[in-house]
Amino acid sequence: MTVKDMALCSVFAVALPLGQMLFKWGAIYNERLTGPFLARVMVNWPLIGAFAWYAVTALLWFYVLTRVPLSLAYAFSLIGSCLVPLAGWLVFKEQGSWTMVAGYALMLAGLFLVVRPA
């Protein structure tokens, strides 16, 4: 795996938590809106932004998969999986726990095992 491929996979892995934060922001914003669900969705700008962001990240993912095997590229999604609860804790003041931290540390250790040269 080249440095460029690792960088592309890392950018994708960081883009996913940003999308999740937009979805959470949309959920919070939704509480301030009134009316039927579909009407609220159509004027929920953070939610619309999250969908647009995911469209862009889907294109990035497609490009990554033209360069990197799926099994290797997908391992980088663990970075995103670890950043989502961190962002939830930092930005949205959600609860975390030491067992959660330990579990995500194990996941990151697994990522390093997967991407290390054979």
Secondary structure, DSSP 8 states (H G I E B T S, - for coil): --HHHHHHHHHHHHHHHHHHHHHHHHHHHHTT--S-HHHHHHT-HHHHHHHHHHHHHHHHHHHHHHHS-HHHHHHTHHHHHHHHHHHHHHHH-----HHHHHHHHHHHHHHHHHHS--
